[in-house]
Amino acid sequence: MLFILVLFLSGLCTAVVFSSIKKLRRNRVAIEHGCQPPPTYPHTDPILGTDLLLRTAKAMREQRYLPELTWRYDKMGRTFKTKSLWSTCISSIEPENIQAVFGSRTDQWGVQPLRLSAQSAFCGHGFITTDGPVWERSRALLQPSLNGKNAIDLAALERLLTAMMARFPPDGSTFDLQPMLFSLFLDNAILFLFGESVEAVSEDISTEREDFLNAFDHCMFGSAVRIALGPLKPLYRLVDSKWLTACDTTHRFVERYVQKALQYRWSHDKHGESEMASTGQTPHVLLCDMAKLTDDPLELRDGLLQALMAAQKTTAALISNVFFLLARHPAVWQKLREEVLLLGDSNVDQQSLQSLDYLSNILKESRVLSQTCLLFA
């Protein structure tokens, strides 16, 4: 009993010493840069911050998360400090802070300590979960495919859009457009990444593909909860025993396409680019381009999953917000329609879309009014 008590007190003293040293270092850096301590949110639970976590969950459940964030910044200012379980969080909308974290001093900040341990069972190592050389390597694998020629396939998007519009109620009754838009842009992203559509916009989707989509959503949700739990993330298995099963389902589906991409790489190495082009075997698919740069199946799987995570919902959320706003501003809708009709019956391409200034301004204004990318860790 005495041994356990001594061990506990030793651990406690060690934790206090390390915490004090860490605080002194932060204070020294703050003094060097002329920084003042940020205001602290007035928690009713100042130890774990569960009051703010519950408030956030309630706001998200009631679909008023944006007004909740606006209220916080109006109350606390442009930068403030909160508690989240055992972590201290700094929230900021100050441009200089954001520029330092994601631009001028990005090497001093990172996401790996927060994300990797929480998400590695799902999506491994990549540009979403790591920092430094691994992050750079992951970005380099994706970059060659993300030019305008490869990343924009308007013909494929039109086919998916036509399939989605076929599901509109023929009697003109009111329906929920947002779930269809999420399926549309998810399908479009998978088509670009995998080289095959999963028919998410169709009512005839196969059971295997539907299982993959459900498992992927399950993994995304579980990853977000595990990040929020911080050091308590192992406890998530107690409330969601099927999360790892969903990860396995996602992996099996993606790995099949990874094997196809590796076969393409071996054919590419054997026959060369020109011979494969003459037989029509050079698809503009991100996974195939990645396979030209690495033959590591795990690296390909992780890169593909993280690319899909990044592409999954942002565009759909933006377009949903645009339709939400246009439905409430008929004059803006009419003016936009007139601009689009000026294109006539000509084939729409990237250049003609970029010439639609009013459409561009609507997209920008919608992003300001209803942010689709809110939080950076």
Contacts in CASP RR format, 6 or more apart in sequence:
PFRMAT RR
TARGET T0000
AUTHOR 0000-0000-0000
METHOD contacts of the structure
MODEL  1
MLFILVLFLSGLCTAVVFSSIKKLRRNRVAIEHGCQPPPTYPHTDPILGT
DLLLRTAKAMREQRYLPELTWRYDKMGRTFKTKSLWSTCISSIEPENIQA
VFGSRTDQWGVQPLRLSAQSAFCGHGFITTDGPVWERSRALLQPSLNGKN
AIDLAALERLLTAMMARFPPDGSTFDLQPMLFSLFLDNAILFLFGESVEA
VSEDISTEREDFLNAFDHCMFGSAVRIALGPLKPLYRLVDSKWLTACDTT
HRFVERYVQKALQYRWSHDKHGESEMASTGQTPHVLLCDMAKLTDDPLEL
RDGLLQALMAAQKTTAALISNVFFLLARHPAVWQKLREEVLLLGDSNVDQ
QSLQSLDYLSNILKESRVLSQTCLLFA
29 35 0 8 1.000
30 36 0 8 1.000
30 37 0 8 1.000
37 81 0 8 1.000
38 79 0 8 1.000
38 80 0 8 1.000
38 81 0 8 1.000
38 90 0 8 1.000
38 92 0 8 1.000
39 76 0 8 1.000
39 77 0 8 1.000
39 79 0 8 1.000
39 80 0 8 1.000
39 81 0 8 1.000
40 80 0 8 1.000
40 81 0 8 1.000
40 82 0 8 1.000
41 52 0 8 1.000
41 72 0 8 1.000
41 76 0 8 1.000
41 80 0 8 1.000
41 81 0 8 1.000
41 82 0 8 1.000
41 83 0 8 1.000
43 49 0 8 1.000
43 51 0 8 1.000
43 52 0 8 1.000
43 82 0 8 1.000
43 83 0 8 1.000
44 51 0 8 1.000
45 51 0 8 1.000
45 83 0 8 1.000
46 83 0 8 1.000
47 83 0 8 1.000
48 83 0 8 1.000
48 85 0 8 1.000
48 86 0 8 1.000
49 82 0 8 1.000
49 83 0 8 1.000
49 84 0 8 1.000
49 85 0 8 1.000
50 85 0 8 1.000
52 82 0 8 1.000
52 83 0 8 1.000
52 84 0 8 1.000
53 84 0 8 1.000
53 85 0 8 1.000
53 228 0 8 1.000
55 68 0 8 1.000
56 65 0 8 1.000
56 68 0 8 1.000
59 65 0 8 1.000
59 67 0 8 1.000
59 68 0 8 1.000
65 374 0 8 1.000
66 370 0 8 1.000
66 371 0 8 1.000
66 374 0 8 1.000
69 374 0 8 1.000
72 80 0 8 1.000
72 91 0 8 1.000
73 80 0 8 1.000
73 91 0 8 1.000
73 93 0 8 1.000
76 91 0 8 1.000
78 92 0 8 1.000
78 93 0 8 1.000
78 94 0 8 1.000
79 90 0 8 1.000
79 91 0 8 1.000
79 92 0 8 1.000
79 93 0 8 1.000
79 94 0 8 1.000
79 97 0 8 1.000
80 90 0 8 1.000
80 91 0 8 1.000
80 92 0 8 1.000
81 88 0 8 1.000
81 89 0 8 1.000
81 90 0 8 1.000
81 91 0 8 1.000
82 88 0 8 1.000
82 89 0 8 1.000
82 91 0 8 1.000
83 89 0 8 1.000
84 228 0 8 1.000
84 230 0 8 1.000
85 228 0 8 1.000
85 229 0 8 1.000
85 230 0 8 1.000
85 231 0 8 1.000
85 232 0 8 1.000
86 230 0 8 1.000
86 231 0 8 1.000
87 230 0 8 1.000
92 98 0 8 1.000
98 376 0 8 1.000
100 109 0 8 1.000
101 109 0 8 1.000
101 376 0 8 1.000
102 109 0 8 1.000
102 376 0 8 1.000
107 132 0 8 1.000
110 131 0 8 1.000
111 128 0 8 1.000
111 129 0 8 1.000
111 130 0 8 1.000
111 131 0 8 1.000
111 377 0 8 1.000
112 129 0 8 1.000
112 130 0 8 1.000
112 131 0 8 1.000
114 227 0 8 1.000
114 230 0 8 1.000
114 377 0 8 1.000
115 128 0 8 1.000
115 129 0 8 1.000
115 227 0 8 1.000
115 377 0 8 1.000
116 124 0 8 1.000
116 125 0 8 1.000
116 129 0 8 1.000
116 130 0 8 1.000
117 233 0 8 1.000
118 223 0 8 1.000
118 226 0 8 1.000
118 227 0 8 1.000
118 229 0 8 1.000
118 230 0 8 1.000
118 233 0 8 1.000
119 128 0 8 1.000
119 129 0 8 1.000
119 223 0 8 1.000
119 226 0 8 1.000
119 227 0 8 1.000
120 129 0 8 1.000
121 244 0 8 1.000
121 247 0 8 1.000
122 219 0 8 1.000
122 223 0 8 1.000
122 247 0 8 1.000
122 250 0 8 1.000
122 305 0 8 1.000
123 129 0 8 1.000
123 219 0 8 1.000
123 223 0 8 1.000
123 302 0 8 1.000
123 303 0 8 1.000
123 305 0 8 1.000
123 306 0 8 1.000
123 309 0 8 1.000
124 302 0 8 1.000
124 305 0 8 1.000
124 306 0 8 1.000
125 134 0 8 1.000
125 138 0 8 1.000
125 299 0 8 1.000
125 302 0 8 1.000
126 134 0 8 1.000
126 135 0 8 1.000
126 138 0 8 1.000
126 302 0 8 1.000
126 303 0 8 1.000
126 306 0 8 1.000
127 135 0 8 1.000
127 138 0 8 1.000
127 139 0 8 1.000
127 142 0 8 1.000
127 303 0 8 1.000
127 306 0 8 1.000
128 306 0 8 1.000
128 309 0 8 1.000
128 310 0 8 1.000
129 306 0 8 1.000
130 138 0 8 1.000
138 302 0 8 1.000
138 303 0 8 1.000
138 306 0 8 1.000
140 293 0 8 1.000
141 290 0 8 1.000
141 293 0 8 1.000
141 294 0 8 1.000
141 299 0 8 1.000
141 303 0 8 1.000
142 286 0 8 1.000
142 290 0 8 1.000
142 303 0 8 1.000
142 307 0 8 1.000
144 289 0 8 1.000
144 293 0 8 1.000
145 151 0 8 1.000
145 284 0 8 1.000
145 285 0 8 1.000
145 286 0 8 1.000
145 289 0 8 1.000
145 290 0 8 1.000
146 286 0 8 1.000
148 350 0 8 1.000
149 284 0 8 1.000
150 284 0 8 1.000
150 286 0 8 1.000
150 289 0 8 1.000
151 192 0 8 1.000
152 350 0 8 1.000
153 191 0 8 1.000
153 192 0 8 1.000
153 284 0 8 1.000
154 348 0 8 1.000
154 349 0 8 1.000
154 350 0 8 1.000
156 188 0 8 1.000
156 191 0 8 1.000
156 192 0 8 1.000
156 197 0 8 1.000
157 188 0 8 1.000
160 184 0 8 1.000
160 187 0 8 1.000
160 188 0 8 1.000
160 191 0 8 1.000
160 197 0 8 1.000
160 201 0 8 1.000
161 184 0 8 1.000
163 199 0 8 1.000
163 201 0 8 1.000
163 202 0 8 1.000
164 180 0 8 1.000
164 181 0 8 1.000
164 183 0 8 1.000
164 184 0 8 1.000
164 201 0 8 1.000
167 180 0 8 1.000
167 201 0 8 1.000
167 203 0 8 1.000
168 175 0 8 1.000
169 175 0 8 1.000
177 320 0 8 1.000
177 323 0 8 1.000
178 316 0 8 1.000
178 320 0 8 1.000
180 201 0 8 1.000
181 316 0 8 1.000
181 319 0 8 1.000
181 320 0 8 1.000
181 323 0 8 1.000
182 313 0 8 1.000
182 316 0 8 1.000
182 320 0 8 1.000
183 200 0 8 1.000
183 201 0 8 1.000
184 200 0 8 1.000
184 201 0 8 1.000
184 316 0 8 1.000
185 311 0 8 1.000
185 312 0 8 1.000
185 313 0 8 1.000
185 315 0 8 1.000
185 316 0 8 1.000
185 319 0 8 1.000
186 200 0 8 1.000
186 213 0 8 1.000
186 312 0 8 1.000
186 313 0 8 1.000
186 316 0 8 1.000
187 197 0 8 1.000
187 198 0 8 1.000
187 199 0 8 1.000
187 200 0 8 1.000
187 201 0 8 1.000
189 308 0 8 1.000
189 311 0 8 1.000
189 312 0 8 1.000
190 196 0 8 1.000
190 197 0 8 1.000
190 198 0 8 1.000
190 200 0 8 1.000
190 308 0 8 1.000
191 197 0 8 1.000
192 285 0 8 1.000
192 286 0 8 1.000
192 311 0 8 1.000
193 285 0 8 1.000
193 286 0 8 1.000
193 287 0 8 1.000
193 304 0 8 1.000
193 307 0 8 1.000
193 308 0 8 1.000
193 311 0 8 1.000
194 254 0 8 1.000
194 257 0 8 1.000
194 285 0 8 1.000
194 287 0 8 1.000
194 304 0 8 1.000
195 257 0 8 1.000
195 283 0 8 1.000
195 285 0 8 1.000
195 287 0 8 1.000
195 288 0 8 1.000
196 257 0 8 1.000
198 205 0 8 1.000
198 209 0 8 1.000
198 212 0 8 1.000
198 213 0 8 1.000
199 205 0 8 1.000
199 206 0 8 1.000
199 209 0 8 1.000
200 209 0 8 1.000
200 213 0 8 1.000
205 213 0 8 1.000
208 253 0 8 1.000
209 253 0 8 1.000
211 249 0 8 1.000
211 253 0 8 1.000
212 249 0 8 1.000
212 250 0 8 1.000
212 253 0 8 1.000
214 246 0 8 1.000
215 246 0 8 1.000
215 247 0 8 1.000
215 249 0 8 1.000
215 250 0 8 1.000
215 253 0 8 1.000
216 246 0 8 1.000
216 250 0 8 1.000
216 308 0 8 1.000
216 312 0 8 1.000
218 242 0 8 1.000
218 243 0 8 1.000
218 246 0 8 1.000
219 243 0 8 1.000
219 246 0 8 1.000
219 247 0 8 1.000
219 250 0 8 1.000
220 309 0 8 1.000
220 312 0 8 1.000
222 236 0 8 1.000
222 240 0 8 1.000
222 243 0 8 1.000
225 236 0 8 1.000
225 240 0 8 1.000
226 233 0 8 1.000
226 236 0 8 1.000
227 233 0 8 1.000
227 377 0 8 1.000
229 235 0 8 1.000
229 236 0 8 1.000
236 243 0 8 1.000
237 243 0 8 1.000
237 244 0 8 1.000
250 305 0 8 1.000
251 301 0 8 1.000
254 301 0 8 1.000
254 304 0 8 1.000
254 305 0 8 1.000
255 297 0 8 1.000
255 301 0 8 1.000
257 287 0 8 1.000
257 304 0 8 1.000
258 287 0 8 1.000
258 291 0 8 1.000
258 297 0 8 1.000
258 300 0 8 1.000
258 301 0 8 1.000
258 304 0 8 1.000
259 297 0 8 1.000
261 285 0 8 1.000
261 287 0 8 1.000
261 288 0 8 1.000
261 290 0 8 1.000
261 291 0 8 1.000
261 300 0 8 1.000
262 291 0 8 1.000
262 295 0 8 1.000
262 297 0 8 1.000
262 300 0 8 1.000
264 281 0 8 1.000
264 283 0 8 1.000
264 288 0 8 1.000
264 291 0 8 1.000
265 288 0 8 1.000
265 291 0 8 1.000
265 292 0 8 1.000
265 295 0 8 1.000
267 276 0 8 1.000
267 281 0 8 1.000
268 276 0 8 1.000
268 292 0 8 1.000
273 282 0 8 1.000
276 282 0 8 1.000
286 304 0 8 1.000
286 307 0 8 1.000
287 300 0 8 1.000
287 304 0 8 1.000
290 300 0 8 1.000
290 303 0 8 1.000
290 304 0 8 1.000
291 300 0 8 1.000
294 300 0 8 1.000
314 372 0 8 1.000
314 373 0 8 1.000
317 372 0 8 1.000
318 363 0 8 1.000
318 366 0 8 1.000
318 367 0 8 1.000
318 372 0 8 1.000
321 366 0 8 1.000
321 369 0 8 1.000
321 370 0 8 1.000
321 372 0 8 1.000
322 362 0 8 1.000
322 363 0 8 1.000
322 366 0 8 1.000
324 370 0 8 1.000
325 332 0 8 1.000
325 362 0 8 1.000
325 366 0 8 1.000
325 369 0 8 1.000
325 370 0 8 1.000
326 332 0 8 1.000
326 333 0 8 1.000
326 336 0 8 1.000
326 362 0 8 1.000
327 333 0 8 1.000
332 362 0 8 1.000
335 358 0 8 1.000
336 358 0 8 1.000
336 359 0 8 1.000
336 362 0 8 1.000
339 356 0 8 1.000
339 357 0 8 1.000
339 358 0 8 1.000
339 359 0 8 1.000
340 356 0 8 1.000
340 359 0 8 1.000
343 352 0 8 1.000
343 356 0 8 1.000
346 352 0 8 1.000
353 359 0 8 1.000
354 360 0 8 1.000
END
